[in-house]
Amino acid sequence: MGDFFFIPIIIFSVLILFSCIFIVKQKTAAVIETFGKFSSIRQSGLQFKIPFVQKIAGRLSLKIQQLDVIIETKTLDDVFVRLKVSVQYRVIREKVYDAFYQLDYPHEQITSYVFDVVRAEVPKMKLDDVFVKKDDIALAVKAELNDAMSEYGFDIIKTLVTDIDPDSQVKEAMNRINASEREKIAAQFEGDAARILIVEKAKAEAESKRLQGQGIADQRREIARGLEESVEVLNKVGINSQEASALIVVTQHYDTLQSIGEETNTNLILLPNSPQAGSDMLNNMVASFTASNMIGESMKKTNIEKPKKS
């Protein structure tokens, strides 16, 4: 009977012991109150409190936390835009009391300050400047929050403007403008490329014509030199120049007929092939040269006599 009397006492003692002990996690602070009044702040580790007298009023995380705030506002050029501002903050270890007792809802307080700063800064900028100067907006938010929240025990680590989202119609217009600019640049490059191709093609054709003309001139020069040498050789064996020229013309005439006959894909060409053909061509050439020389001599005499008469 006596043993059963001690069992409730033992159980009660164990419960009392367990109620005295509590654990605070790493990067966490526990606020202890005695009869509803602030008593102490306990850091991480194994801690003790007076049962039924002291209680844990709350726990605050000392880790860096992030709050994302979405704000819709209007720019200087009357464009509605939504901004996402990410605020990274933490409770100052030495000001846990202020952070716990002075603010019931710190998230709402931080959000209010972010709204106030963004809606004061963005309406001063045009939409393009909002994208360019988003870091300036973030710095302005951080400065305002640090001044306001430090007295409440919160340290603002960093603020970031992580998203800028204009109205859908504005984005479509911006995309069209960007596409038009790129098409314009592409057209300019294509025009420059086409112009370069035309110029280079013209240069290549001019060079080709020059080389072709030079080749023809060299060919005719070599032909003339060969004919001259042939005439000199024939003159040495007692054949005069006219007979030598006739022989060369006849030889060239039959060589031409032979080369035409050897080509299987040659089109039909009608040429004189009688023995007198070469001689007739030579006589015609000689007559033409003689007439040309006579006309030239007559013109020279006329030009010489005119000054004498005056």
Backbone hydrogen bonds, N-H to C=O, Kabsch-Sander energy under -0.5 kcal/mol:
donor,donor_aa,acceptor,acceptor_aa,energy
5,F,1,M,-0.9
6,F,2,G,-0.9
6,F,3,D,-0.6
7,I,3,D,-0.9
9,I,5,F,-0.6
10,I,6,F,-2.6
11,I,7,I,-2.5
12,F,8,P,-2.7
13,S,9,I,-2.4
14,V,10,I,-2.4
15,L,11,I,-2.4
16,I,12,F,-2.5
17,L,13,S,-2.4
18,F,14,V,-2.6
19,S,15,L,-2.2
20,C,16,I,-0.9
20,C,17,L,-0.5
21,I,17,L,-0.9
22,F,47,Q,-2.3
24,V,45,G,-2.6
25,K,23,I,-0.5
28,T,25,K,-1.0
29,A,60,L,-2.6
30,A,42,R,-2.8
31,V,58,G,-3.0
32,I,30,A,-0.6
32,I,40,S,-3.3
33,E,55,K,-2.5
34,T,37,K,-3.4
35,F,33,E,-0.6
35,F,53,V,-2.2
37,K,34,T,-1.5
39,S,32,I,-3.3
40,S,32,I,-1.6
42,R,30,A,-2.9
45,G,24,V,-2.9
47,Q,22,F,-3.2
49,K,20,C,-2.1
53,V,50,I,-1.3
54,Q,50,I,-3.0
55,K,33,E,-2.3
57,A,31,V,-2.6
57,A,55,K,-0.9
58,G,31,V,-1.0
60,L,29,A,-2.9
62,L,27,K,-3.1
63,K,27,K,-0.5
65,Q,89,Y,-3.7
67,L,87,V,-2.6
69,V,67,L,-0.5
69,V,85,V,-2.8
71,I,69,V,-0.6
71,I,83,L,-2.9
73,T,81,V,-2.5
75,T,79,V,-2.1
76,L,122,V,-0.6
76,L,125,M,-4.0
78,D,75,T,-1.5
81,V,73,T,-2.8
82,R,165,D,-2.4
83,L,71,I,-3.2
84,K,163,D,-2.3
85,V,69,V,-2.9
85,V,83,L,-0.6
86,S,84,K,-0.5
86,S,160,L,-3.2
87,V,67,L,-3.0
87,V,85,V,-0.6
88,Q,86,S,-0.6
88,Q,158,K,-3.2
89,Y,65,Q,-2.6
89,Y,87,V,-0.6
90,R,155,D,-1.7
91,V,61,S,-0.5
92,I,153,G,-2.8
95,K,92,I,-1.7
96,V,93,R,-0.9
99,A,95,K,-2.2
100,F,96,V,-2.1
101,Y,97,Y,-2.6
102,Q,98,D,-2.1
103,L,98,D,-0.5
109,Q,105,Y,-1.7
110,I,106,P,-2.7
111,T,107,H,-2.5
112,S,108,E,-2.1
113,Y,109,Q,-1.8
114,V,110,I,-2.3
115,F,111,T,-2.5
116,D,112,S,-2.2
117,V,113,Y,-2.4
118,V,114,V,-2.6
119,R,115,F,-2.3
120,A,117,V,-0.8
121,E,117,V,-2.0
122,V,118,V,-2.5
124,K,121,E,-1.5
125,M,122,V,-2.4
130,V,126,K,-1.8
131,F,127,L,-1.4
132,V,128,D,-1.8
133,K,129,D,-3.3
134,K,131,F,-0.7
137,I,133,K,-1.7
138,A,134,K,-2.2
139,L,135,D,-2.3
140,A,136,D,-2.1
141,V,137,I,-2.2
142,K,138,A,-2.3
143,A,139,L,-2.5
144,E,140,A,-2.1
145,L,141,V,-2.6
146,N,142,K,-2.6
147,D,143,A,-1.9
148,A,144,E,-1.9
149,M,145,L,-3.3
150,S,146,N,-1.5
152,Y,149,M,-1.0
153,G,150,S,-1.5
154,F,149,M,-2.1
155,D,90,R,-2.9
156,I,154,F,-0.5
157,I,88,Q,-2.0
157,I,155,D,-0.8
158,K,88,Q,-1.5
160,L,86,S,-2.4
162,T,84,K,-2.0
162,T,160,L,-1.1
163,D,84,K,-1.1
165,D,82,R,-3.1
167,D,80,F,-1.3
171,K,167,D,-2.3
172,E,168,S,-2.2
173,A,169,Q,-2.2
174,M,170,V,-2.6
175,N,171,K,-2.4
176,R,172,E,-2.2
177,I,173,A,-2.5
178,N,174,M,-2.5
179,A,175,N,-2.7
180,S,176,R,-2.6
181,E,177,I,-2.4
182,R,178,N,-2.3
183,E,179,A,-2.5
184,K,180,S,-2.4
185,I,181,E,-2.4
186,A,182,R,-2.6
187,A,183,E,-2.7
188,Q,184,K,-2.2
189,F,185,I,-2.3
190,E,186,A,-2.6
191,G,187,A,-2.7
192,D,188,Q,-2.6
193,A,189,F,-2.5
194,A,190,E,-2.6
195,R,191,G,-2.6
196,I,192,D,-2.4
197,L,193,A,-2.3
198,I,194,A,-2.4
199,V,195,R,-2.7
200,E,196,I,-2.8
201,K,197,L,-2.5
202,A,198,I,-2.6
203,K,199,V,-2.5
204,A,200,E,-2.5
205,E,201,K,-2.6
206,A,202,A,-2.7
207,E,203,K,-2.6
208,S,204,A,-2.5
209,K,205,E,-2.8
210,R,206,A,-2.6
211,L,207,E,-2.6
212,Q,208,S,-2.6
213,G,209,K,-3.0
214,Q,210,R,-2.5
215,G,211,L,-2.4
216,I,212,Q,-2.4
217,A,213,G,-2.7
218,D,214,Q,-2.5
219,Q,215,G,-2.5
220,R,216,I,-2.8
221,R,217,A,-2.4
222,E,218,D,-2.4
223,I,219,Q,-2.4
224,A,220,R,-2.7
225,R,221,R,-2.3
226,G,222,E,-2.5
227,L,223,I,-2.7
228,E,224,A,-2.5
229,E,225,R,-2.3
230,S,226,G,-2.4
231,V,227,L,-2.7
232,E,228,E,-2.1
233,V,229,E,-2.2
234,L,230,S,-2.3
235,N,231,V,-2.3
236,K,232,E,-1.4
237,V,233,V,-0.7
237,V,234,L,-0.7
238,G,235,N,-1.5
239,I,234,L,-2.1
240,N,238,G,-0.5
244,A,240,N,-2.5
245,S,241,S,-2.5
246,A,242,Q,-2.2
247,L,243,E,-2.4
248,I,244,A,-2.3
249,V,245,S,-2.6
250,V,246,A,-2.5
251,T,247,L,-2.4
252,Q,248,I,-2.8
253,H,249,V,-2.4
254,Y,250,V,-2.3
255,D,251,T,-2.2
256,T,252,Q,-2.1
257,L,253,H,-1.9
258,Q,254,Y,-2.2
259,S,255,D,-2.3
260,I,256,T,-2.2
261,G,257,L,-2.1
262,E,258,Q,-1.5
263,E,259,S,-0.8
263,E,260,I,-0.7
264,T,262,E,-0.6
266,T,263,E,-0.7
271,L,269,I,-0.6
277,A,274,S,-1.6
279,S,275,P,-0.6
280,D,276,Q,-2.9
281,M,277,A,-2.2
282,L,278,G,-2.2
283,N,279,S,-2.8
284,N,280,D,-2.5
285,M,281,M,-2.2
286,V,282,L,-2.8
287,A,283,N,-2.8
288,S,284,N,-2.2
289,F,285,M,-2.5
290,T,286,V,-2.6
291,A,287,A,-2.6
292,S,288,S,-2.3
293,N,289,F,-2.3
294,M,290,T,-2.2
295,I,291,A,-2.3
296,G,292,S,-2.0
297,E,293,N,-2.3
298,S,294,M,-2.2
299,M,295,I,-2.1
300,K,296,G,-1.9
301,K,297,E,-2.1
302,T,298,S,-2.1
303,N,299,M,-2.0
304,I,300,K,-1.5
305,E,301,K,-2.2
306,K,302,T,-1.6
308,K,304,I,-0.6
309,K,305,E,-1.5
310,S,306,K,-1.2
